[in-house]
Structures are given as C-alpha cells and as structure tokens.
Amino acid sequence: MAILIDREEVQALVKQGAQLVEVLPAKEYAEDHLPGAVSHPLRQLDKEANQIDRNRPVIVYCWDAA
C-alpha cells in the first residue's frame, strides 16, 4: 500500500527507524540523494529487495521532473 507523505513526516519516520530507499538510477543517486538514503535503482529492485529489512518501515523515494 502506497501512502504519500510530506518532508516532515519523512524526517520523523526516519528518526523512528524507517528505511529511506531511493529508486533513482545509480547515476542520479550519485549526483544527489536524500541524506541517509540507500540506493536500490528501480530496475534492480527485484534483485536487491532482500537487502531491505522487512521488519522496519520503508520509505521509497523517486523524483521525476516529467
């Protein structure tokens, strides 16, 4: 289930232990990413999903200017 949250909610959830996952392409993540975020590019997410702790909330972030 996806829920849209604002910046303040993201910060509060991360402070409480939530994982911040950016699904941007690796090059875009390397250029700029949210503090504390880990990179799991969307196209590789199926392969890398086992690296995400299923016992903690997950916040997924992707920015698209289109």
NORLINSUL-V671509 format. One line per field, one symbol per residue. ss: DSSP state (2 for helix, 1 for strand, 0 for the rest). A space follows every 50 residues. Layout:
ss: ???
This chain:
ss: 00000022222222200011110002222220000001100222222222 2000000111100000
